[in-house]
């Protein structure tokens, strides 16, 4: 798997981007991408954005759903593994979606995700550290990237950060294993097999202040198993507009000062 060269993430990022803040919706042992139609077949996930996501969800069902996001036209579905202490899931404060060009990619070449695109980033079966360019932990909006949860000061939240692929094969909304239809750009270029440059989604989950992180586990396993899932059920015209007006023009949109 290729990984991005680097990424400038966070609300103060200097590159063109649009940002959506999404409140916590619900927790459930469901995953409509990996275990479609199988309620309870997954480890626990925390869900953000579209409020109607369950094991039976398909993109067409989500298009008219409600959302926890501050942009009401972002009805996309975002989810990540629950963070556990003594087997009890912690209630996250929020999830934040940052959409921008991959490192070195010409933002004017970006095409909005097709409606119904599904992606998984990170490895829920990882037993060794994943590249921090894809999966990392940090405190708040800090720039530090850790392979394990750090101890965060005060009320600063512990944050899991996942970076999604930004190149698409131009044909498939999903694929066996849920990865072959997308790839990461490298050196500002998409591979010939996946020639369509898309926005690169960085999704962060703020679990809030957690105190000592040493006894924490992700529901997928240890703290090295960070990952996240995404289904594009945005209002498609709004998504295309944000790509055109924010990313193509290298402007920062949707960031509170």
HELIX and SHEET records of a PDB file:
HELIX    1   1 UNK A   59  UNK A   62  1                                   4    
HELIX    2   2 UNK A  107  UNK A  109  5                                   3    
HELIX    3   3 UNK A  176  UNK A  178  5                                   3    
HELIX    4   4 UNK A  192  UNK A  194  5                                   3    
HELIX    5   5 UNK A  213  UNK A  215  5                                   3    
HELIX    6   6 UNK A  236  UNK A  242  1                                   7    
HELIX    7   7 UNK A  243  UNK A  247  3                                   5    
SHEET    1   A 9 UNK A 118  UNK A 122  0                                        
SHEET    2   A 9 UNK A 227  UNK A 231 -1                                        
SHEET    3   A 9 UNK A  77  UNK A  81 -1                                        
SHEET    4   A 9 UNK A  45  UNK A  49 -1                                        
SHEET    5   A 9 UNK A  17  UNK A  28 -1                                        
SHEET    6   A 9 UNK A  94  UNK A 100 -1                                        
SHEET    7   A 9 UNK A 200  UNK A 206 -1                                        
SHEET    8   A 9 UNK A 158  UNK A 163 -1                                        
SHEET    9   A 9 UNK A 135  UNK A 139 -1                                        
SHEET    1   B 6 UNK A 118  UNK A 122  0                                        
SHEET    2   B 6 UNK A 227  UNK A 231 -1                                        
SHEET    3   B 6 UNK A  77  UNK A  81 -1                                        
SHEET    4   B 6 UNK A  45  UNK A  49 -1                                        
SHEET    5   B 6 UNK A  17  UNK A  28 -1                                        
SHEET    6   B 6 UNK A 252  UNK A 253  1                                        
SHEET    1   C 3 UNK A  88  UNK A  89  0                                        
SHEET    2   C 3 UNK A  83  UNK A  85 -1                                        
SHEET    3   C 3 UNK A 216  UNK A 218 -1                                        
SHEET    1   D 3 UNK A 182  UNK A 183  0                                        
SHEET    2   D 3 UNK A 167  UNK A 168 -1                                        
SHEET    3   D 3 UNK A 196  UNK A 197 -1                                        
END                                                                             
